Amino acid sequence: MQPARAGNLLEMAQQIPDPRGRQGRRFSLSAMLATVICGILCGARGYEAIAGWLAVQEPKVAYAITSVPRVQAGAAKLLGWWRGH
């Protein structure tokens, strides 16, 4: 059996339908899923730990995952992803 070809995480996440309504789409679902997956793989447990993990990444890493510039300055907004604010 041949192993499956690895894909691009963001491309895979973009294939998942977003069940949220228009008003609930401040951040893309694919960016949120990629953030959660990367944070968990790096040891973060829980939404606050995941947002904290993202907030301490180099700007180019955070931007590559989220496409949101200056993520560190907006860590509170990232927490809103999971709190529904």
GIKA-V478425 format. One record per helix or strand. SS is the DSSP state (hx for helix, st for strand). FROM is the first residue (numbers start at 1). LEN is the number of residues. If there is no record, write none. Layout:
# GIKA-V478425
ss=SS from=FROM len=LEN
ss=SS from=FROM len=LEN
This chain:
# GIKA-V478425
ss=hx from=9 len=6
ss=hx from=22 len=3
ss=hx from=29 len=13
ss=hx from=47 len=9
ss=hx from=59 len=8
ss=hx from=72 len=12
